[in-house]
């Protein structure tokens, strides 16, 4: 058994922030599923929303967030995050993040994205997340008090009740070392879930391969409430190309004049919303989905070629290079795009310090549901949320008294064998992703949702049996988590008898007068189900 003060699962911006903020005083273990840089944070292009200049205001940022969230944002949380915007950006600048400056070097360049009333997005060209992640990752690697475990995946949280003790607190986690295939037992005073989103539950996503909803699934199995899982944000513009796996085209491209067009070259956004290209993401995604379904086409075009070439290359160097590699010159021709799953607004319910329902367990970033995003996330509020709550959780962790460590039971593999074939995993994975894409997509109906739930349950039973009999692997753990998260998404979608924000149902096109979060409580049904796992404690 290994012991640490703080165990952080996930190495995106949320996990790195907590690690760096507590490491001066605590021994930290940071678990990363692949390498420290494989995270949605490092793929984030747009930037960080913060009120940084005089003609903007905190109130305006709050208003923009509340409007996007369609009545479901928690007002106190929204204010908390908006008020901490400037200091988190200043902390990043202190750490050495190279944000883009104005041409005359008078200050930092701020861009604007859909839903924002002002230019307030500070960015590092069109690869902000990468710049932030790289800067912080280097600091984490050098830190004497941080033990970094790359190529390790968390299997399950260890709670007091699971090991036959009183109380419900979290005592650590079981973690699989992918290289050796051994499951480690890691005890911790405080455990932080910073595992990101669940985009891989869908066929088309802008998320990295590691986004399999692990934190939500583990917290749910441990007894935490989960909220607002039906609000899945589809980014309207993902590059449609065989060789480009989930390459996002930032919203800033539309902010700087990009126009959406049909194959014949005619623009269509003005038929859907007076704000046209600058409408919020859900409106744009639904408009594209509508045009694609109506015409039976696989994609639409996004065109910025009417702007000067040097302007395009200066503002969007990453996108320009990537498209050039694929034979598309965005200074001369439009790029084919489709909507793709981008962000999960729901997650593990947390308070202002990132506490979950279980003592000594925190959830930060996309895996959490803080109440900031409501029914739809405002662009560039996600990196901000990671840092504001990462900072709040770190402060809270530093105030906790240490408790004596308990000897935790090791992971018992005496009754399992090596899997004879992996095909069931790959098959069930692709079936799940297609099912979610077709039946739980941008536009939903009761019939589609019921079909999805039925298929998820069949797949879950198969995987459950597999999990009980065979030695676990990275793919099996991820599939088990994805199926759990898929079920939570579909159940939440079925519960919401209205259309609001990112949840659009043909059966309930109207919005109800009162906005109520969808909260799912872990029930006895699940603990009964878990009791099959005798040999996994």
MIPAMAR-563340 format. One line per 4 residues: number of its first residue (from 1); their letters; for each residue x, y, z of C-alpha. Coordinates in Angstrom, 1 decimal. Layout:
REM residues N
NUM = A = X,Y,Z; ... $
This chain:
REM residues 537
1 = XXXX = 0.0,0.0,0.0; 1.3,3.5,-0.9; 0.3,6.5,1.2; 0.0,10.2,0.2 $
5 = XXXX = -1.6,13.3,1.7; -3.4,14.0,-1.6; -4.3,11.6,-4.4; -5.3,13.5,-7.6 $
9 = XXXX = -6.8,11.4,-10.4; -6.4,13.2,-13.7; -3.7,15.5,-15.1; -5.6,18.2,-17.0 $
13 = XXXX = -5.8,21.8,-15.9; -8.0,21.0,-12.9; -5.6,18.3,-11.5; -2.5,20.3,-12.3 $
17 = XXXX = -3.9,23.4,-10.5; -4.7,21.4,-7.3; -1.4,19.7,-7.4; 0.7,22.8,-7.7 $
21 = XXXX = -1.4,24.7,-5.1; -1.0,22.1,-2.4; 2.5,20.6,-3.2; 4.5,23.0,-1.0 $
25 = XXXX = 2.9,21.5,2.1; 1.6,18.1,1.0; 2.9,14.9,-0.5; 0.9,14.5,-3.8 $
29 = XXXX = 0.3,11.6,-6.1; -0.9,12.6,-9.5; -2.4,9.8,-11.6; -2.4,10.2,-15.4 $
33 = XXXX = -4.1,7.7,-17.6; -1.6,8.1,-20.5; 0.9,11.0,-20.3; 0.4,14.2,-18.4 $
37 = XXXX = -0.4,16.1,-21.7; -3.3,13.8,-22.9; -6.2,15.9,-21.7; -9.0,17.9,-23.1 $
41 = XXXX = -7.4,21.0,-21.4; -4.4,20.7,-23.7; -6.7,20.4,-26.7; -8.6,23.6,-25.8 $
45 = XXXX = -8.1,26.2,-28.5; -10.2,29.1,-27.6; -9.0,30.5,-24.3; -10.0,31.6,-20.9 $
49 = XXXX = -12.9,34.0,-20.2; -12.0,36.7,-17.7; -12.9,40.3,-17.2; -9.6,42.0,-17.9 $
53 = XXXX = -10.3,45.4,-19.3; -12.2,48.5,-18.2; -15.1,48.6,-20.7; -16.1,45.0,-19.6 $
57 = XXXX = -17.6,44.1,-16.2; -18.0,41.2,-13.8; -21.8,41.7,-14.1; -21.6,41.4,-17.9 $
61 = XXXX = -19.7,38.1,-17.6; -22.2,36.8,-15.1; -25.2,37.9,-17.3; -23.7,36.2,-20.4 $
65 = XXXX = -23.1,33.0,-18.4; -26.7,33.0,-17.0; -28.2,33.6,-20.4; -26.3,30.7,-22.0 $
69 = XXXX = -27.2,28.5,-19.0; -30.9,28.9,-19.8; -32.1,29.4,-16.2; -30.2,26.5,-14.7 $
73 = XXXX = -27.0,28.2,-13.5; -26.4,28.6,-9.8; -26.2,32.4,-9.4; -23.8,32.3,-6.4 $
77 = XXXX = -21.4,29.9,-8.1; -21.5,32.0,-11.3; -20.5,35.1,-9.4; -17.8,33.3,-7.5 $
81 = XXXX = -16.2,32.1,-10.8; -16.5,35.4,-12.6; -15.0,37.4,-9.7; -11.9,35.1,-9.6 $
85 = XXXX = -11.3,35.3,-13.4; -8.6,38.0,-13.3; -6.5,36.4,-10.4; -6.5,33.0,-12.1 $
89 = XXXX = -5.2,34.5,-15.3; -2.6,36.5,-13.4; -1.5,33.3,-11.7; -1.0,31.7,-15.1 $
93 = XXXX = 1.0,34.7,-16.4; 3.2,34.4,-13.2; 3.7,30.7,-14.1; 5.0,31.8,-17.5 $
97 = XXXX = 2.1,31.0,-19.9; 2.8,32.9,-23.1; -0.5,34.6,-23.9; -0.9,36.4,-27.2 $
101 = XXXX = -0.2,40.1,-27.0; -1.7,43.0,-29.0; 0.1,43.8,-32.2; 1.5,47.0,-30.6 $
105 = XXXX = 2.4,45.1,-27.5; 0.2,47.4,-25.3; -1.3,44.5,-23.5; -2.8,41.0,-24.1 $
109 = XXXX = -5.0,40.4,-27.1; -8.6,39.5,-26.2; -10.9,37.7,-28.6; -14.6,37.3,-28.6 $
113 = XXXX = -16.7,34.1,-28.9; -20.4,33.3,-29.3; -22.6,34.4,-26.3; -20.1,36.9,-24.9 $
117 = XXXX = -21.1,40.6,-24.9; -17.4,41.7,-24.9; -14.0,40.7,-26.0; -12.8,38.9,-22.9 $
121 = XXXX = -11.1,35.7,-24.0; -7.4,35.8,-23.3; -5.6,33.2,-25.4; -2.3,31.9,-26.7 $
125 = XXXX = -2.9,32.0,-30.5; -5.4,29.2,-31.2; -3.8,26.6,-28.8; -4.3,28.1,-25.4 $
129 = XXXX = -4.9,24.9,-23.5; -1.7,23.4,-24.9; 0.3,26.4,-23.7; -1.2,26.3,-20.3 $
133 = XXXX = -0.9,22.6,-19.9; 2.7,22.5,-21.1; 3.7,25.3,-18.7; 2.1,23.7,-15.7 $
137 = XXXX = 3.2,20.2,-16.6; 6.8,21.2,-16.6; 6.4,22.7,-13.1; 4.7,19.5,-11.8 $
141 = XXXX = 7.5,17.2,-13.2; 10.1,19.2,-11.4; 8.3,19.3,-8.1; 9.9,17.2,-5.3 $
145 = XXXX = 6.6,16.6,-3.5; 4.6,15.4,-6.5; 4.8,11.7,-7.5; 3.6,11.4,-11.1 $
149 = XXXX = 2.2,8.1,-12.2; 1.7,8.1,-15.9; 0.1,5.2,-17.8; -2.0,4.4,-14.7 $
153 = XXXX = -5.8,4.2,-14.6; -8.0,4.4,-11.5; -10.3,1.4,-11.1; -12.4,2.4,-8.2 $
157 = XXXX = -12.5,4.6,-5.1; -12.0,2.9,-1.7; -14.6,4.1,0.7; -14.9,3.2,4.4 $
161 = XXXX = -18.0,1.1,3.9; -16.4,-0.9,1.2; -13.7,-2.0,3.6; -16.1,-2.7,6.4 $
165 = XXXX = -15.5,0.5,8.5; -18.0,3.0,9.9; -18.7,6.2,8.0; -18.7,7.0,4.3 $
169 = XXXX = -15.4,8.7,3.8; -13.1,8.1,0.9; -9.8,6.5,1.9; -8.0,6.3,-1.5 $
173 = XXXX = -8.3,4.3,-4.7; -7.3,1.2,-6.6; -5.2,2.1,-9.6; -4.1,-0.2,-12.4 $
177 = XXXX = -0.5,0.1,-13.7; -1.0,-0.4,-17.4; 2.6,-1.5,-18.0; 2.7,-4.3,-15.4 $
181 = XXXX = -1.0,-5.1,-15.2; -0.9,-4.9,-11.4; -3.5,-3.1,-9.3; -2.0,-0.7,-6.7 $
185 = XXXX = -3.7,0.2,-3.5; -3.2,4.0,-2.8; -4.3,5.4,0.5; -4.8,9.2,0.8 $
189 = XXXX = -6.0,11.7,3.3; -7.8,13.5,0.5; -8.8,12.3,-3.0; -9.5,14.6,-5.9 $
193 = XXXX = -11.3,13.5,-9.1; -10.2,15.6,-12.0; -10.8,13.1,-14.7; -12.5,15.3,-17.3 $
197 = XXXX = -15.5,14.6,-19.5; -17.1,11.6,-21.2; -17.0,12.5,-24.9; -15.9,9.0,-25.9 $
201 = XXXX = -19.5,7.8,-25.1; -20.4,9.3,-28.5; -19.2,8.4,-32.0; -18.0,11.9,-32.9 $
205 = XXXX = -16.2,13.9,-30.3; -13.6,16.7,-30.0; -12.3,15.0,-26.8; -9.1,13.0,-26.5 $
209 = XXXX = -9.4,9.2,-26.2; -9.0,9.4,-22.4; -12.4,11.1,-21.9; -14.4,8.1,-20.7 $
213 = XXXX = -16.3,9.6,-17.7; -14.2,7.7,-15.2; -14.7,10.2,-12.4; -18.4,10.3,-12.7 $
217 = XXXX = -18.7,6.5,-12.8; -16.4,6.0,-9.9; -18.1,8.6,-7.8; -21.5,7.2,-8.6 $
221 = XXXX = -20.5,3.7,-7.7; -19.1,5.1,-4.4; -22.5,6.8,-3.6; -22.3,10.4,-4.9 $
225 = XXXX = -25.2,12.2,-6.5; -24.9,13.1,-10.1; -26.6,16.1,-11.8; -27.5,17.5,-15.2 $
229 = XXXX = -26.0,14.7,-17.3; -28.4,15.2,-20.2; -26.7,18.6,-21.1; -24.1,17.4,-23.5 $
233 = XXXX = -22.5,20.3,-25.5; -22.0,19.6,-29.2; -19.3,21.8,-30.6; -20.8,23.0,-33.9 $
237 = XXXX = -17.6,22.8,-36.0; -15.4,19.8,-35.9; -13.3,19.1,-39.1; -14.9,16.4,-41.2 $
241 = XXXX = -12.0,14.3,-42.6; -11.0,10.7,-42.6; -7.5,11.4,-41.3; -8.4,14.1,-38.8 $
245 = XXXX = -9.6,12.3,-35.7; -11.7,14.9,-33.7; -10.0,18.1,-34.8; -11.9,21.1,-33.5 $
249 = XXXX = -12.3,24.3,-35.4; -12.4,27.0,-32.7; -15.5,29.2,-32.3; -13.2,32.2,-32.6 $
253 = XXXX = -13.0,31.5,-36.3; -16.7,32.5,-36.5; -16.0,35.3,-34.1; -13.5,36.7,-36.6 $
257 = XXXX = -15.8,36.5,-39.6; -16.1,32.8,-40.6; -19.3,31.9,-42.5; -21.2,28.6,-42.5 $
261 = XXXX = -22.3,27.5,-46.0; -24.2,24.7,-47.7; -22.4,22.6,-50.4; -23.7,25.0,-53.1 $
265 = XXXX = -22.0,27.9,-51.3; -25.1,29.6,-49.8; -25.0,30.7,-46.2; -27.8,29.4,-44.0 $
269 = XXXX = -27.4,30.6,-40.4; -29.5,33.7,-40.9; -32.5,31.5,-41.5; -32.1,30.0,-38.0 $
273 = XXXX = -31.2,32.9,-35.8; -30.8,36.7,-36.2; -27.3,36.4,-34.5; -26.3,34.1,-37.4 $
277 = XXXX = -22.7,32.8,-37.0; -22.4,34.3,-33.5; -25.4,32.5,-32.0; -24.6,30.3,-29.1 $
281 = XXXX = -23.2,26.8,-29.8; -26.4,24.9,-29.3; -28.3,27.0,-31.8; -25.5,26.7,-34.4 $
285 = XXXX = -25.2,22.9,-33.8; -29.0,22.4,-34.2; -29.0,24.5,-37.3; -26.2,22.4,-38.9 $
289 = XXXX = -27.9,19.1,-37.7; -31.2,20.3,-39.3; -29.6,21.2,-42.6; -27.6,17.9,-42.7 $
293 = XXXX = -30.6,15.8,-41.9; -32.9,17.7,-44.3; -30.5,17.4,-47.2; -29.0,14.0,-46.4 $
297 = XXXX = -25.5,15.5,-46.4; -22.5,14.4,-44.2; -21.2,17.9,-43.5; -21.5,21.6,-44.1 $
301 = XXXX = -18.7,24.2,-44.9; -17.1,26.8,-42.8; -15.5,29.6,-44.8; -13.1,32.3,-43.8 $
305 = XXXX = -11.3,32.6,-47.1; -12.7,36.1,-47.8; -10.4,37.5,-45.1; -6.8,38.4,-45.9 $
309 = XXXX = -4.5,35.4,-45.9; -2.0,36.9,-43.5; -4.8,37.7,-41.0; -6.0,34.1,-41.2 $
313 = XXXX = -2.5,32.6,-40.7; -1.6,35.0,-37.9; -4.8,34.3,-35.9; -5.3,30.6,-36.6 $
317 = XXXX = -1.8,29.1,-37.2; -2.7,25.7,-35.7; -5.8,25.3,-37.8; -4.1,26.6,-40.9 $
321 = XXXX = -1.2,24.1,-40.6; -3.5,21.1,-39.8; -5.8,21.8,-42.7; -2.8,22.3,-45.0 $
325 = XXXX = -1.5,18.9,-44.0; -4.9,17.5,-45.1; -4.8,19.4,-48.4; -7.2,22.2,-47.5 $
329 = XXXX = -6.0,25.8,-47.8; -8.3,27.8,-45.6; -7.1,31.1,-47.0; -8.6,30.0,-50.4 $
333 = XXXX = -11.3,27.4,-49.7; -13.9,26.5,-47.1; -13.4,23.5,-44.7; -15.9,20.7,-44.2 $
337 = XXXX = -17.3,20.6,-40.7; -19.8,18.6,-38.6; -21.0,19.0,-35.0; -19.3,16.7,-32.4 $
341 = XXXX = -19.6,16.1,-28.7; -17.5,18.7,-26.9; -18.3,19.1,-23.2; -20.4,17.6,-20.5 $
345 = XXXX = -22.2,20.2,-18.4; -23.3,17.8,-15.7; -21.3,15.5,-13.4; -20.6,14.8,-9.8 $
349 = XXXX = -22.4,17.3,-7.6; -20.1,19.6,-5.7; -20.2,22.6,-3.5; -18.1,25.9,-3.6 $
353 = XXXX = -15.0,24.1,-2.4; -15.3,21.1,-4.7; -16.5,18.7,-2.0; -18.7,15.8,-3.2 $
357 = XXXX = -21.3,14.0,-1.1; -18.5,11.8,0.3; -16.2,13.3,3.0; -12.5,13.6,1.8 $
361 = XXXX = -13.5,13.3,-1.8; -13.4,16.3,-4.2; -14.4,16.6,-7.9; -13.0,19.4,-10.0 $
365 = XXXX = -13.4,20.5,-13.7; -15.5,18.8,-16.3; -16.1,15.8,-14.1; -17.9,18.0,-11.6 $
369 = XXXX = -21.3,19.7,-11.7; -20.7,23.0,-9.9; -23.8,24.8,-11.2; -21.7,27.1,-13.3 $
373 = XXXX = -22.8,25.9,-16.7; -26.5,25.2,-16.1; -28.1,23.9,-19.3; -25.4,25.1,-21.6 $
377 = XXXX = -21.8,26.2,-21.0; -20.6,29.6,-22.2; -17.5,29.4,-24.4; -14.2,29.5,-22.5 $
381 = XXXX = -15.7,29.3,-19.1; -14.4,25.7,-18.7; -10.7,26.3,-18.2; -11.7,29.1,-15.8 $
385 = XXXX = -13.9,26.7,-13.8; -11.0,24.2,-13.5; -8.8,26.9,-12.0; -11.2,28.6,-9.7 $
389 = XXXX = -12.4,25.4,-8.2; -8.9,23.9,-8.2; -7.8,26.9,-6.2; -10.8,26.6,-3.8 $
393 = XXXX = -10.3,22.9,-3.3; -6.5,23.3,-2.7; -7.2,25.9,0.0; -9.7,23.6,1.7 $
397 = XXXX = -7.3,20.6,1.5; -4.6,22.7,3.2; -6.9,23.3,6.2; -7.8,19.6,6.8 $
401 = XXXX = -6.3,17.7,9.7; -4.5,14.5,8.9; -6.2,11.3,10.1; -4.4,8.1,10.9 $
405 = XXXX = -3.9,5.9,7.8; -5.9,2.6,7.8; -4.5,-0.5,6.3; -6.6,-1.1,3.1 $
409 = XXXX = -7.3,-4.5,1.6; -5.3,-5.3,-1.5; -7.0,-6.0,-4.8; -7.8,-9.7,-4.9 $
413 = XXXX = -7.3,-11.4,-8.3; -7.2,-14.9,-7.1; -10.4,-15.9,-8.9; -10.1,-14.2,-12.3 $
417 = XXXX = -8.4,-15.3,-15.4; -6.9,-13.5,-18.4; -9.5,-12.6,-21.0; -9.5,-15.0,-23.9 $
421 = XXXX = -10.5,-12.3,-26.4; -10.8,-8.5,-26.4; -13.3,-8.5,-29.3; -16.3,-8.2,-27.0 $
425 = XXXX = -14.8,-5.0,-25.6; -14.1,-3.3,-29.0; -17.5,-4.5,-30.3; -19.5,-3.2,-27.4 $
429 = XXXX = -17.6,0.1,-27.3; -18.4,0.9,-31.0; -22.0,-0.3,-30.5; -22.4,2.0,-27.5 $
433 = XXXX = -20.9,5.0,-29.3; -23.2,4.6,-32.3; -26.3,4.1,-30.2; -25.6,7.3,-28.2 $
437 = XXXX = -24.9,9.2,-31.4; -28.0,8.1,-33.2; -30.5,8.1,-30.3; -29.2,10.6,-27.7 $
441 = XXXX = -27.8,13.2,-30.0; -28.5,16.9,-30.7; -32.2,16.3,-31.2; -34.0,13.7,-28.9 $
445 = XXXX = -37.3,11.8,-28.8; -38.9,9.5,-26.2; -38.7,6.6,-28.6; -35.0,7.1,-29.3 $
449 = XXXX = -34.1,7.5,-25.6; -36.0,4.3,-24.7; -34.3,2.4,-27.4; -30.9,3.7,-26.2 $
453 = XXXX = -31.6,2.7,-22.6; -32.6,-0.8,-23.7; -29.3,-1.3,-25.6; -27.2,0.1,-22.9 $
457 = XXXX = -28.6,-2.4,-20.4; -27.9,-5.3,-22.7; -24.3,-4.1,-23.2; -23.9,-3.4,-19.5 $
461 = XXXX = -24.9,-6.9,-18.5; -22.4,-8.4,-20.9; -19.6,-6.2,-19.7; -20.6,-6.9,-16.1 $
465 = XXXX = -20.2,-10.6,-16.5; -16.9,-10.1,-18.3; -15.6,-7.8,-15.5; -16.5,-10.4,-12.9 $
469 = XXXX = -14.6,-13.2,-14.5; -11.5,-11.7,-16.2; -8.5,-9.7,-15.2; -9.1,-6.1,-15.8 $
473 = XXXX = -7.5,-4.0,-18.5; -7.5,-0.3,-19.4; -10.1,-0.9,-22.1; -12.4,-2.9,-19.8 $
477 = XXXX = -12.3,-0.3,-17.1; -13.1,2.5,-19.6; -16.0,0.5,-21.2; -17.5,-0.2,-17.8 $
481 = XXXX = -17.3,3.5,-16.9; -18.7,4.6,-20.3; -21.7,2.3,-20.0; -22.4,3.7,-16.5 $
485 = XXXX = -22.2,7.3,-17.7; -24.2,6.5,-20.8; -27.0,5.2,-18.6; -26.9,8.3,-16.4 $
489 = XXXX = -27.1,10.5,-19.5; -30.1,8.7,-20.9; -31.9,8.5,-17.6; -31.4,12.2,-17.1 $
493 = XXXX = -32.6,12.9,-20.6; -35.7,10.8,-20.0; -36.4,12.6,-16.7; -36.4,16.1,-18.4 $
497 = XXXX = -39.9,16.7,-19.9; -39.0,19.9,-21.6; -36.5,21.5,-24.0; -33.9,23.7,-22.4 $
501 = XXXX = -30.3,24.7,-23.3; -28.5,21.7,-24.8; -31.4,19.2,-24.2; -33.8,19.5,-27.1 $
505 = XXXX = -36.7,17.0,-27.3; -39.1,16.8,-30.2; -41.7,15.4,-27.8; -41.4,18.4,-25.4 $
509 = XXXX = -40.4,21.3,-27.5; -41.5,23.9,-24.9; -39.5,25.2,-21.9; -41.1,24.7,-18.5 $
513 = XXXX = -41.7,27.9,-16.5; -39.4,26.7,-13.7; -35.8,25.6,-14.2; -35.0,22.5,-12.1 $
517 = XXXX = -31.7,20.5,-12.1; -31.9,16.8,-12.8; -30.4,15.1,-9.8; -29.9,11.3,-9.7 $
521 = XXXX = -29.5,9.7,-6.3; -27.5,6.4,-6.0; -30.2,3.9,-5.0; -30.1,0.5,-3.4 $
525 = XXXX = -30.5,-1.0,-6.8; -26.9,-0.2,-7.6; -25.4,-1.5,-4.4; -27.3,-4.8,-5.1 $
529 = XXXX = -25.8,-4.8,-8.5; -22.3,-4.2,-7.1; -22.5,-7.1,-4.7; -21.7,-9.4,-7.7 $
533 = XXXX = -18.1,-8.2,-7.4; -17.3,-10.4,-4.5; -13.7,-10.8,-5.5; -13.1,-7.1,-6.2 $
537 = X = -13.9,-6.1,-2.5 $
